[in-house]
C-alpha cells in the first residue's frame, strides 16, 4: 500500500496509462515538428512501458528517485535562433511519462475550474490558449499540434484589432522575462489548491502531503525550486504554465473586462490587452492611461506571481486604419516557434493574405529569394544580421503556401537558388540560423547543394569556434533529411537514404571528437543517431523487488531525500541522508530491521568479516555525521562544520562499494 507521502499515493495506474497514450501519439507523428533529437531518442527506445509493473516497481513507493538510470533529466543549451541561446531539458522516456502522469492528475483537480473559465470566456471578450488541446479522457484523440490554438489566437487578434470608424485601437503587450524558468513550484501548487473544488481535492487526495510530494518531484526534474522543463514538444509544461497565469487572467477580467472597450488574448505567456477610444480623445490622456495599465500589470506579475517584465521587449501599438492593422498582424503574426505547422487554410481566412493576393507561386518565391539575397549581403558587414519582422513572416510562405512549397522543389526554382548565390559559401552560421526552417528546406531539396553544404559544415569542425552553433545546424540538417526521406518513394528515397547513411557516419565521427567536451547537447544529438550511447552512467545496486519490501519504506525515503539534495547542492543534508540510508539498509540485511547504534554496526561488520579499512571508514562516517553542522550533537563547541561537495563525494564513492558488497552478500 502506498503511503500519503509517496507520489504513488496520488498518481495512479490510469494516469500512467494516459501518459503513455499521449506520448505514443506524439511519437507516431511524421510532421517535421516531431522530428527532433529528443523524440528520436524516444522512438529508438522500443521497450514498451508495462503500466502495472511500472507503477508497482517504480511509482508506488517513489522508488523511481533511486533508479536514475531510467529516470533522469538533463539540462542543456541549444540555439533557438541566430543570436539566442536557450536552456532546454531532456527528460528520459520514463521520467517524461511520470511528468505527463502528473499533468493528468492535476487536470482532474482543476477540471471544473477550467470548464468554468471556458464558460466565462464565452461571455467576456477574452480567450487563453496553452498551445495544444489534450483530450484528458482519451489522450489518443488529443490535438497535439500547436498551430490550431495559434491560428485561433491569430484570428481573434485580427478580429479584436479590426479598425472602427471614429475610433482608435490601442494594443498593450508586455514581455515576461524567462517565463518558464521563473515559475515558482510552491506558488503553482498553491494556485492549484485554491482553484480545485473540495470534492475534487478529496477525491484525488490533494492536501499538504500531495503538494509536498509534487513539489519534491518538480525539484527532482529541475534541480531547482522553480521552473518547468522546456523541450521540443512538452505540451504539459505549457498546460501547467497556463494554470500558473490563471490568477493573472482573473486580474485582467476583474480590472478591465467589465468595461466593454477592453479585450484580452493570451497564448501561453504572449498576451495582448486591446482597447478602443474615440479618435478625438487627447493623446496625452491615452498615454497616461496606458502607462498606468502597464504598471498595474507589471506590479501584479511581480507581487503575486514572482514574474518580472522586460520593458525593452514590451510594445504599444496604435491602430487607426486597415494599414496599421496589417502592419501589426505582420509584425506579430508568424513569429511563433511552431510556424512550420501553418497551412494555406489559415491564410485564406486571414487579412494577411493581401501580401500574396494575385501572386503566383514563382513570384512569391522570387520575393522570398530577394529577401534572402538582401540578408546574405549583410554578412559582408560587421553588425548582426537583421531581418524585418514583415520579411521574416513573408519568408514563411515558402513552407506554408502549398503552391509555393511545391514550386520551390522544381528545377526552375533550384536554378534560381543557384543563380542567387545565397549558398555560394556556408561560412556564416548566423545566416542559416536566423531563419533556419526556410533556409534548411532550400538547402536540402537539391543533392548538389546539400552535399556541398554538408562537406563545408563537416570541415568547419576542424576548430571549436562557435561549436554549439555548428552542432545545432548539424542537428537540424540531419532531422530535415530524415523528414525528406519520409516524403519520398522508391528510387529517390533509396538514393537519399544512402546519402543519409553517409551523413550519419560522418556525424558520428564529428560527435565522437566532441564528447570529451562533456556538453550534454552534443551527447543528446549523438544518442538520437546512435542508440548505443548511454546518456546516464548510473548503475543501481538495489533492485525493484528488494525496494518493494515493506521494510524498505524508510530506506526509500532516505534515498529520495539524498538524491534531491544532491541535485540542489544541499550536501550537508544529503550527507546525513546517505548515512541514514546505509544504516537502514544494514539493519534490514543484518539486524532483522531493528534500530541499532553505530557501535553495534561496527561489531557486526567485524563479525561478518569486513575488512578493517571498511569498518574504520564506516566508523569515521558516523563520527563525521555527528559533527555535521545540521546534526543534533548536544555539544556546544562544534561551531560550523559544513560538508562540502568534495567531501560528500569522497564519502559517497567509498561507501557505495560497501553497500554493494552487503547487498550482494
C-alpha positions as CSV (number, residue, x, y, z in Angstrom):
1,X,0.0,0.0,0.0
2,X,1.5,3.4,-1.0
3,X,1.8,6.0,1.8
4,X,0.4,9.5,1.6
5,X,4.0,10.9,1.4
6,X,4.7,9.0,-1.8
7,X,3.8,10.4,-5.2
8,X,2.4,6.9,-5.9
9,X,-0.4,7.7,-3.4
10,X,-1.8,10.3,-5.8
11,X,-0.5,9.2,-9.2
12,X,-2.5,6.1,-10.3
13,X,-2.0,3.5,-13.0
14,X,-4.7,5.2,-15.0
15,X,-2.7,8.4,-15.1
16,X,0.4,6.5,-16.3
17,X,-1.7,4.7,-18.9
18,X,-3.0,8.1,-20.3
19,X,0.6,9.5,-20.2
20,X,1.8,6.5,-22.3
21,X,-1.0,7.0,-24.8
22,X,-0.3,10.7,-25.2
23,X,3.4,10.1,-25.7
24,X,2.7,7.3,-28.2
25,X,0.5,9.7,-30.2
26,X,3.4,12.2,-30.3
27,X,5.9,9.5,-31.4
28,X,3.6,8.4,-34.2
29,X,3.8,11.7,-36.0
30,X,5.7,12.3,-39.2
31,X,5.3,16.1,-39.1
32,X,8.7,17.8,-39.1
33,X,7.7,19.4,-35.8
34,X,8.1,16.0,-34.2
35,X,11.3,15.1,-36.0
36,X,13.8,16.3,-33.3
37,X,16.6,14.8,-31.3
38,X,14.7,14.1,-28.0
39,X,11.7,12.5,-29.8
40,X,14.1,10.5,-32.0
41,X,15.7,9.1,-28.8
42,X,12.2,8.0,-27.5
43,X,11.4,6.5,-30.9
44,X,14.6,4.5,-30.9
45,X,13.7,3.0,-27.5
46,X,11.3,0.3,-28.5
47,X,11.0,-1.2,-25.0
48,X,7.3,-1.0,-24.0
49,X,6.2,0.5,-20.7
50,X,4.2,-2.1,-18.8
51,X,1.8,0.1,-16.9
52,X,1.1,-2.1,-13.9
53,X,4.8,-3.1,-13.5
54,X,5.9,0.5,-14.0
55,X,3.6,1.6,-11.2
56,X,4.3,-1.2,-8.8
57,X,8.1,-1.2,-9.1
58,X,8.9,2.5,-9.5
59,X,5.9,4.7,-8.7
60,X,4.0,3.1,-5.8
61,X,6.7,3.9,-3.2
62,X,8.7,6.6,-5.0
63,X,11.5,4.1,-5.9
64,X,11.9,5.9,-9.2
65,X,14.0,8.5,-7.4
66,X,16.7,5.9,-6.9
67,X,16.7,4.4,-10.4
68,X,18.5,7.3,-12.1
69,X,19.5,5.0,-15.0
70,X,15.8,5.1,-16.0
71,X,14.5,8.4,-14.5
72,X,16.8,11.3,-15.2
73,X,16.7,14.8,-16.7
74,X,19.5,16.7,-18.4
75,X,19.5,20.5,-18.9
76,X,21.5,21.8,-21.9
77,X,21.8,24.8,-24.0
78,X,20.7,25.0,-27.6
79,X,20.3,27.6,-30.3
80,X,16.8,28.9,-30.6
81,X,17.7,31.3,-33.3
82,X,20.8,33.1,-34.6
83,X,21.6,35.2,-31.6
84,X,19.6,33.5,-28.9
85,X,20.8,30.5,-26.8
86,X,18.1,29.0,-24.6
87,X,18.1,26.3,-21.9
88,X,16.3,23.1,-22.8
89,X,15.6,20.0,-20.8
90,X,15.8,16.4,-21.9
91,X,13.7,14.0,-19.7
92,X,14.3,10.3,-20.1
93,X,11.3,8.5,-21.5
94,X,10.3,7.0,-18.2
95,X,10.6,10.4,-16.4
96,X,8.6,12.1,-19.2
97,X,5.8,9.5,-18.6
98,X,5.9,10.4,-14.9
99,X,5.7,14.1,-15.7
100,X,2.8,13.6,-18.1
101,X,1.1,11.4,-15.4
102,X,1.3,14.4,-13.0
103,X,-0.3,16.6,-15.6
104,X,-3.3,14.3,-16.0
105,X,-3.6,14.2,-12.2
106,X,-3.6,18.0,-11.9
107,X,-6.2,18.3,-14.7
108,X,-8.6,16.1,-12.6
109,X,-8.2,18.5,-9.7
110,X,-8.9,21.5,-11.9
111,X,-11.4,20.2,-14.4
112,X,-14.4,22.2,-13.0
113,X,-12.4,25.4,-12.8
114,X,-11.1,25.0,-16.4
115,X,-14.7,24.4,-17.6
116,X,-15.9,27.4,-15.7
117,X,-13.2,29.7,-17.2
118,X,-14.2,28.4,-20.7
119,X,-17.8,29.3,-20.0
120,X,-16.8,32.7,-18.6
121,X,-14.7,33.5,-21.7
122,X,-17.7,33.0,-23.9
123,X,-19.4,35.8,-22.1
124,X,-16.4,38.1,-21.9
125,X,-14.1,39.3,-24.6
126,X,-11.1,37.1,-23.8
127,X,-9.6,33.8,-24.6
128,X,-6.5,32.0,-23.4
129,X,-4.5,29.2,-25.1
130,X,-1.7,26.9,-23.9
131,X,-0.7,25.6,-27.3
132,X,-2.4,22.2,-27.7
133,X,-5.7,20.5,-26.9
134,X,-5.2,17.5,-24.8
135,X,-8.1,15.1,-24.6
136,X,-7.9,14.3,-20.9
137,X,-10.4,11.5,-21.1
138,X,-9.0,9.8,-24.3
139,X,-5.4,11.1,-24.9
140,X,-5.3,9.2,-28.3
141,X,-7.7,11.8,-29.6
142,X,-5.7,14.8,-28.4
143,X,-4.8,17.6,-30.7
144,X,-1.1,17.8,-30.1
145,X,-0.3,20.4,-32.9
146,X,0.2,23.9,-31.6
147,X,-0.9,25.5,-34.8
148,X,-4.7,25.1,-34.3
149,X,-4.5,27.0,-31.0
150,X,-2.2,29.6,-32.5
151,X,-4.3,30.0,-35.6
152,X,-7.4,30.7,-33.5
153,X,-5.3,33.1,-31.4
154,X,-4.2,35.0,-34.5
155,X,-7.7,35.1,-35.9
156,X,-9.1,36.5,-32.7
157,X,-6.2,39.0,-32.6
158,X,-7.2,40.1,-36.1
159,X,-10.9,40.3,-35.1
160,X,-10.2,42.3,-31.9
161,X,-7.9,44.8,-33.7
162,X,-10.2,45.4,-36.6
163,X,-10.4,49.2,-37.2
164,X,-13.6,51.0,-36.3
165,X,-14.6,54.3,-37.9
166,X,-14.2,57.2,-35.4
167,X,-12.2,55.1,-33.0
168,X,-8.6,54.3,-32.4
169,X,-7.5,50.9,-31.0
170,X,-4.6,50.5,-28.7
171,X,-2.7,47.3,-28.1
172,X,-0.6,46.7,-24.9
173,X,1.8,43.7,-24.9
174,X,4.3,43.1,-22.1
175,X,7.1,40.5,-22.3
176,X,7.7,38.3,-19.2
177,X,11.3,37.5,-18.6
178,X,12.4,33.9,-18.7
179,X,8.8,32.8,-18.1
180,X,9.1,29.0,-17.9
181,X,12.2,29.1,-15.8
182,X,10.6,31.6,-13.3
183,X,7.5,29.5,-12.3
184,X,7.7,29.0,-8.5
185,X,6.8,25.5,-7.6
186,X,5.2,26.3,-4.2
187,X,3.1,29.1,-5.7
188,X,2.0,26.9,-8.6
189,X,0.7,24.3,-6.1
190,X,-1.0,27.0,-4.0
191,X,-2.8,28.2,-7.1
192,X,-3.9,24.6,-7.9
193,X,-5.1,24.3,-4.3
194,X,-7.2,27.4,-4.5
195,X,-8.8,26.6,-7.8
196,X,-9.6,23.0,-7.0
197,X,-13.0,22.5,-5.5
198,X,-13.4,20.5,-2.2
199,X,-14.9,17.5,-4.0
200,X,-12.0,17.0,-6.5
201,X,-9.4,17.6,-3.7
202,X,-11.0,14.9,-1.5
203,X,-11.5,12.5,-4.4
204,X,-7.9,13.0,-5.6
205,X,-6.3,13.2,-2.1
206,X,-5.0,16.7,-2.7
207,X,-3.6,18.0,0.6
208,X,-0.4,19.2,2.2
209,X,1.2,15.8,1.7
210,X,0.4,15.7,-2.0
211,X,1.7,19.3,-2.5
212,X,4.9,18.4,-0.8
213,X,5.3,15.2,-2.9
214,X,4.6,17.1,-6.2
215,X,7.0,19.9,-5.2
216,X,9.6,17.3,-4.4
217,X,9.1,15.8,-7.8
218,X,9.5,19.1,-9.6
219,X,12.7,19.8,-7.7
220,X,14.0,16.4,-8.9
221,X,13.2,17.3,-12.5
222,X,14.5,20.8,-12.5
223,X,17.3,20.6,-9.8
224,X,15.7,23.8,-8.5
225,X,12.8,25.2,-6.6
226,X,11.3,26.9,-9.7
227,X,10.9,26.3,-13.4
228,X,9.2,23.8,-15.7
229,X,11.0,21.7,-18.2
230,X,11.3,23.2,-21.7
231,X,11.6,20.8,-24.6
232,X,10.6,20.4,-28.2
233,X,7.1,19.1,-27.5
234,X,6.5,19.2,-23.8
235,X,2.8,20.0,-24.0
236,X,2.2,19.7,-20.3
237,X,4.7,22.4,-19.4
238,X,2.6,24.8,-21.5
239,X,-0.6,23.5,-19.8
240,X,0.8,23.9,-16.2
241,X,2.3,27.3,-17.1
242,X,-1.1,28.4,-18.3
243,X,-2.6,27.4,-14.9
244,X,0.2,29.4,-13.3
245,X,-1.1,32.5,-15.2
246,X,-4.7,31.9,-14.4
247,X,-4.5,34.4,-11.5
248,X,-3.3,36.9,-14.0
249,X,-6.2,36.1,-16.3
250,X,-8.6,36.7,-13.4
251,X,-6.8,40.0,-12.6
252,X,-7.3,41.2,-16.2
253,X,-11.0,40.1,-16.2
254,X,-11.8,41.8,-12.8
255,X,-9.9,45.1,-13.5
256,X,-10.5,45.7,-17.2
257,X,-13.0,43.4,-18.9
258,X,-16.0,44.7,-17.0
259,X,-15.5,47.7,-19.4
260,X,-16.6,46.7,-22.8
261,X,-13.9,48.7,-24.5
262,X,-11.3,46.1,-23.4
263,X,-10.5,42.8,-24.9
264,X,-7.8,40.3,-23.8
265,X,-5.9,37.4,-25.5
266,X,-3.2,35.2,-24.2
267,X,-1.2,32.4,-25.9
268,X,0.9,30.8,-23.1
269,X,2.8,33.9,-21.9
270,X,2.3,36.0,-25.1
271,X,-0.6,38.3,-24.2
272,X,-2.4,41.4,-25.6
273,X,-4.7,43.8,-23.8
274,X,-6.7,45.7,-26.5
275,X,-9.0,48.7,-26.0
276,X,-10.5,51.4,-28.1
277,X,-11.1,55.1,-27.6
278,X,-12.7,58.0,-29.5
279,X,-10.3,59.3,-32.1
280,X,-10.8,62.8,-30.7
281,X,-9.6,61.9,-27.2
282,X,-6.4,63.7,-26.0
283,X,-3.3,61.7,-26.9
284,X,-1.6,62.6,-23.6
285,X,-4.5,61.3,-21.6
286,X,-4.3,58.0,-23.5
287,X,-0.6,57.8,-23.0
288,X,-1.0,58.3,-19.2
289,X,-3.8,55.6,-19.1
290,X,-1.6,53.1,-21.0
291,X,1.3,53.9,-18.6
292,X,-0.9,53.2,-15.6
293,X,-2.2,50.0,-17.1
294,X,1.3,48.7,-17.8
295,X,2.4,49.4,-14.3
296,X,-0.7,47.7,-12.8
297,X,0.1,44.6,-14.8
298,X,3.8,44.7,-14.0
299,X,3.1,45.2,-10.3
300,X,0.7,42.3,-10.3
301,X,3.0,39.9,-12.1
302,X,5.9,40.6,-9.7
303,X,3.9,40.9,-6.5
304,X,1.6,37.9,-7.0
305,X,3.4,35.6,-9.4
306,X,7.1,36.4,-8.8
307,X,7.4,37.2,-12.6
308,X,9.2,40.3,-13.9
309,X,8.6,42.2,-17.1
310,X,11.2,43.1,-19.8
311,X,10.3,46.7,-20.7
312,X,12.7,46.7,-23.7
313,X,10.6,43.9,-25.3
314,X,7.2,45.3,-24.4
315,X,5.1,47.1,-27.0
316,X,2.4,49.7,-27.5
317,X,0.6,49.7,-30.9
318,X,-1.8,52.2,-32.3
319,X,-4.3,51.0,-34.9
320,X,-6.2,53.8,-36.8
321,X,-6.9,52.1,-40.1
322,X,-6.5,48.9,-42.1
323,X,-2.9,49.6,-42.9
324,X,-2.0,49.9,-39.3
325,X,-3.8,46.6,-38.6
326,X,-2.0,44.8,-41.4
327,X,1.4,46.1,-40.1
328,X,0.6,45.0,-36.6
329,X,-0.5,41.5,-37.8
330,X,2.6,41.1,-39.9
331,X,4.9,42.1,-37.0
332,X,3.2,39.7,-34.6
333,X,1.6,37.1,-36.8
334,X,4.0,34.4,-37.9
335,X,6.7,34.5,-35.2
336,X,5.5,31.5,-33.3
337,X,8.3,28.9,-32.7
338,X,5.9,26.5,-34.3
339,X,5.5,28.4,-37.6
340,X,6.3,25.5,-39.8
341,X,3.0,23.9,-39.0
342,X,0.9,26.6,-40.6
343,X,-1.0,25.7,-43.7
344,X,-2.7,27.6,-46.5
345,X,-6.2,27.3,-45.0
346,X,-5.2,29.8,-42.4
347,X,-4.1,32.3,-45.0
348,X,-7.3,32.0,-46.9
349,X,-9.2,33.3,-43.8
350,X,-6.7,36.0,-42.8
351,X,-6.3,39.6,-43.8
352,X,-2.6,38.7,-44.2
353,X,-3.5,37.0,-47.5
354,X,-3.2,40.5,-49.0
355,X,0.5,40.0,-49.2
356,X,0.2,37.2,-51.8
357,X,-3.1,38.1,-53.4
358,X,-3.0,37.7,-57.2
359,X,0.6,36.5,-57.0
360,X,1.6,33.1,-58.5
361,X,4.0,30.8,-56.8
362,X,7.0,31.8,-58.9
363,X,6.5,35.5,-57.9
364,X,6.2,34.7,-54.2
365,X,9.3,32.5,-54.4
366,X,11.2,35.3,-56.2
367,X,10.2,37.7,-53.5
368,X,11.5,35.3,-50.9
369,X,14.8,34.8,-52.7
370,X,15.2,38.6,-52.9
371,X,14.8,38.8,-49.1
372,X,17.4,36.1,-48.6
373,X,19.8,37.8,-51.1
374,X,19.5,41.0,-49.1
375,X,20.1,39.1,-45.9
376,X,23.2,37.4,-47.3
377,X,24.6,40.7,-48.4
378,X,24.6,41.8,-44.7
379,X,27.2,39.1,-44.0
380,X,29.8,41.4,-45.5
381,X,29.1,43.9,-42.7
382,X,30.2,44.0,-39.1
383,X,26.8,44.2,-37.4
384,X,24.5,41.3,-36.5
385,X,22.1,40.2,-39.3
386,X,18.8,41.9,-39.2
387,X,15.6,40.7,-40.8
388,X,12.5,42.8,-40.7
389,X,9.6,41.0,-39.0
390,X,7.5,41.5,-42.1
391,X,10.1,39.9,-44.3
392,X,10.5,37.1,-41.8
393,X,6.8,36.5,-41.9
394,X,6.8,36.6,-45.7
395,X,9.6,34.0,-46.0
396,X,7.2,31.5,-44.2
397,X,5.2,31.4,-47.4
398,X,7.8,29.0,-48.8
399,X,6.7,26.5,-46.2
400,X,3.0,27.3,-45.6
401,X,1.8,28.1,-49.1
402,X,1.3,24.7,-50.9
403,X,1.9,26.0,-54.4
404,X,5.0,27.9,-53.3
405,X,6.3,24.9,-51.4
406,X,5.8,22.6,-54.4
407,X,7.3,25.2,-56.8
408,X,10.4,25.5,-54.5
409,X,11.3,21.9,-55.3
410,X,11.1,22.4,-59.1
411,X,14.2,22.5,-61.4
412,X,13.4,26.2,-62.2
413,X,13.3,27.2,-58.5
414,X,16.6,25.3,-57.8
415,X,18.2,27.1,-60.7
416,X,17.1,30.4,-59.1
417,X,18.6,29.4,-55.8
418,X,21.9,28.6,-57.5
419,X,21.9,31.8,-59.5
420,X,21.1,33.9,-56.4
421,X,24.4,32.6,-54.8
422,X,22.8,32.7,-51.4
423,X,24.5,29.3,-50.8
424,X,27.8,30.1,-52.6
425,X,29.5,29.6,-49.2
426,X,28.4,28.3,-45.9
427,X,30.8,30.1,-43.5
428,X,28.1,32.4,-41.9
429,X,26.3,30.3,-39.4
430,X,24.1,33.2,-38.4
431,X,22.7,33.4,-41.9
432,X,21.5,29.8,-41.6
433,X,20.2,30.1,-38.1
434,X,18.4,33.4,-38.4
435,X,15.7,31.6,-40.5
436,X,16.7,28.0,-40.2
437,X,13.5,26.2,-41.2
438,X,13.2,28.1,-44.5
439,X,16.9,28.0,-45.3
440,X,17.4,24.3,-44.4
441,X,14.4,23.5,-46.7
442,X,16.1,25.3,-49.5
443,X,19.5,23.8,-48.7
444,X,18.3,20.2,-48.8
445,X,16.0,20.0,-51.8
446,X,18.9,19.7,-54.3
447,X,21.5,16.9,-54.0
448,X,24.5,19.0,-55.1
449,X,23.7,21.9,-52.7
450,X,23.1,19.6,-49.7
451,X,26.3,17.6,-50.3
452,X,28.3,20.8,-50.7
453,X,26.8,22.2,-47.6
454,X,27.5,19.1,-45.5
455,X,31.1,19.0,-46.6
456,X,31.5,22.6,-45.6
457,X,29.8,22.1,-42.3
458,X,32.0,19.0,-41.6
459,X,35.2,20.9,-42.4
460,X,34.1,23.7,-40.1
461,X,34.6,21.3,-37.1
462,X,38.3,21.5,-37.6
463,X,38.2,24.1,-34.9
464,X,36.0,24.7,-31.8
465,X,34.8,28.2,-32.7
466,X,31.0,28.6,-32.3
467,X,30.8,24.9,-31.7
468,X,27.3,24.9,-30.2
469,X,26.0,26.8,-33.3
470,X,27.7,24.3,-35.6
471,X,26.2,21.3,-33.7
472,X,22.8,23.0,-33.8
473,X,23.0,23.4,-37.6
474,X,24.1,19.8,-37.9
475,X,21.2,18.6,-35.7
476,X,18.6,20.5,-37.7
477,X,20.2,19.4,-41.0
478,X,20.1,15.7,-40.1
479,X,16.5,15.8,-39.0
480,X,15.5,17.7,-42.1
481,X,17.0,14.9,-44.2
482,X,15.0,12.4,-42.1
483,X,11.9,14.3,-42.9
484,X,12.6,14.4,-46.6
485,X,13.2,10.6,-46.6
486,X,9.7,10.2,-45.2
487,X,8.3,12.3,-48.1
488,X,10.0,10.3,-50.9
489,X,9.3,6.9,-52.5
490,X,11.1,4.2,-54.5
491,X,14.4,5.1,-56.2
492,X,14.6,8.7,-54.9
493,X,14.0,7.5,-51.4
494,X,16.7,4.9,-51.6
495,X,19.2,7.4,-53.1
496,X,18.6,9.8,-50.2
497,X,18.8,7.1,-47.7
498,X,22.3,6.3,-49.0
499,X,23.2,9.9,-48.6
500,X,21.8,10.0,-45.1
501,X,23.9,6.9,-44.1
502,X,27.0,8.8,-45.2
503,X,25.8,11.9,-43.2
504,X,25.2,9.8,-40.1
505,X,28.6,8.1,-40.4
506,X,30.5,11.4,-40.7
507,X,28.4,13.0,-38.0
508,X,29.3,10.2,-35.5
509,X,32.9,10.9,-36.2
510,X,32.4,14.6,-35.5
511,X,30.4,14.0,-32.3
512,X,32.9,11.4,-31.1
513,X,35.6,14.1,-31.1
514,X,33.2,16.5,-29.2
515,X,32.0,14.1,-26.5
516,X,35.2,14.9,-24.5
517,X,33.8,18.5,-24.1
518,X,31.1,17.0,-21.9
519,X,28.4,19.1,-23.5
520,X,25.0,17.4,-22.8
521,X,23.5,18.8,-26.1
522,X,26.3,17.0,-28.1
523,X,25.5,13.8,-26.3
524,X,21.8,14.1,-26.9
525,X,22.3,14.6,-30.6
526,X,24.7,11.6,-30.7
527,X,22.1,9.5,-28.8
528,X,19.5,10.4,-31.4
529,X,21.5,8.9,-34.2
530,X,23.3,6.2,-32.3
531,X,21.3,4.4,-29.6
532,X,24.4,2.7,-28.2
533,X,25.5,5.8,-26.4
534,X,24.5,5.9,-22.7
535,X,23.2,9.3,-21.5
536,X,23.4,8.3,-17.9
537,X,26.0,6.1,-16.3
538,X,24.2,5.4,-13.1
539,X,24.5,1.7,-12.0
540,X,21.9,0.7,-9.4
541,X,22.8,-1.5,-6.5
542,X,19.3,-2.3,-5.2
543,X,16.7,-3.8,-7.5
544,X,13.0,-3.1,-7.6
545,X,12.0,-6.3,-5.9
546,X,14.1,-5.5,-2.9
547,X,12.8,-1.9,-2.6
548,X,9.2,-3.2,-2.7
549,X,9.7,-4.9,0.7
550,X,7.7,-3.3,3.5
551,X,10.9,-3.0,5.5
552,X,12.3,-0.6,2.8
553,X,9.8,2.2,3.2
554,X,12.1,4.3,5.4
555,X,15.1,3.4,3.2
556,X,13.4,4.8,0.1
557,X,12.6,8.0,2.0
558,X,16.2,8.5,2.8
559,X,17.3,7.7,-0.8
560,X,14.9,10.2,-2.4
561,X,15.9,12.9,0.1
562,X,19.6,12.2,-0.6
563,X,19.0,12.3,-4.4
564,X,17.2,15.6,-4.5
565,X,19.7,17.0,-2.0
566,X,22.5,16.1,-4.4
567,X,20.6,17.8,-7.3
568,X,20.1,21.0,-5.3
569,X,23.6,21.0,-3.9
570,X,22.5,20.6,-0.3
571,X,25.4,18.5,0.6
572,X,25.1,19.0,4.4
573,X,21.6,17.5,4.1
574,X,22.3,14.7,1.7
575,X,25.4,13.7,3.7
576,X,23.2,12.8,6.7
577,X,20.6,11.1,4.5
578,X,23.3,9.0,2.9
579,X,24.5,7.7,6.2
580,X,20.9,7.1,7.3
581,X,20.4,5.1,4.1
582,X,23.4,2.9,4.9
583,X,22.2,2.4,8.4
584,X,18.6,1.4,7.4
585,X,20.0,-0.9,4.8
586,X,22.4,-2.6,7.1
587,X,19.7,-3.0,9.7
588,X,17.4,-4.6,7.1
589,X,20.1,-7.0,5.9
590,X,21.9,-8.0,9.1
591,X,20.0,-6.7,12.2
592,X,16.5,-8.0,11.4
593,X,15.3,-4.4,10.8
594,X,16.0,-3.5,14.4
595,X,17.3,0.0,15.1
596,X,20.9,-0.2,16.4
597,X,23.8,2.1,17.4
598,X,26.9,2.7,15.3
599,X,29.0,0.6,17.7
600,X,26.7,-2.4,17.1
601,X,27.0,-1.9,13.3
602,X,30.8,-1.8,13.6
603,X,30.9,-5.0,15.7
604,X,28.5,-6.8,13.3
605,X,30.7,-5.8,10.3
606,X,33.7,-7.3,12.1
607,X,31.7,-10.5,12.8
608,X,30.8,-10.7,9.1
609,X,34.4,-10.5,8.0
610,X,34.5,-7.0,6.6
611,X,38.0,-5.5,6.1
612,X,39.5,-3.4,8.8
613,X,39.7,-0.4,6.5
614,X,36.0,-0.7,5.6
615,X,35.0,-0.9,9.3
616,X,37.1,2.2,10.1
617,X,35.7,4.1,7.2
618,X,32.1,3.5,8.4
619,X,33.1,4.4,12.0
620,X,34.6,7.7,10.7
621,X,31.5,8.4,8.7
622,X,29.3,8.1,11.8
623,X,31.6,10.4,13.7
624,X,31.7,12.9,10.9
625,X,27.9,12.9,10.7
626,X,27.7,13.7,14.4
627,X,29.9,16.7,13.8
628,X,27.9,17.9,10.7
629,X,26.6,21.4,11.4
630,X,23.0,20.3,10.9
631,X,23.2,17.3,13.3
632,X,21.9,17.4,16.8
633,X,25.1,16.6,18.7
634,X,24.3,18.2,22.1
635,X,27.7,19.8,22.0
636,X,28.4,23.5,22.4
637,X,31.9,23.6,20.8
638,X,31.2,22.2,17.3
639,X,30.8,25.6,15.5
640,X,30.0,25.5,11.8
641,X,31.5,22.5,10.1
642,X,29.5,22.0,7.0
643,X,30.0,19.3,4.4
644,X,31.5,20.4,1.1
645,X,30.7,18.8,-2.3
646,X,34.2,17.3,-2.5
647,X,33.9,15.8,1.0
648,X,30.5,14.4,0.3
649,X,31.6,12.8,-3.0
650,X,34.6,11.3,-1.1
651,X,32.3,9.6,1.4
652,X,29.8,8.7,-1.3
653,X,32.4,7.0,-3.5
654,X,33.8,5.0,-0.6
655,X,30.6,3.9,1.0
656,X,28.8,2.7,-2.2
657,X,31.1,-0.3,-2.7
658,X,30.4,-1.3,0.9
659,X,26.7,-1.1,0.3
660,X,27.0,-3.1,-2.9
661,X,29.1,-5.7,-1.0
662,X,26.4,-6.0,1.6
663,X,23.6,-6.3,-1.0
664,X,25.4,-9.0,-3.0
665,X,26.1,-11.0,0.2
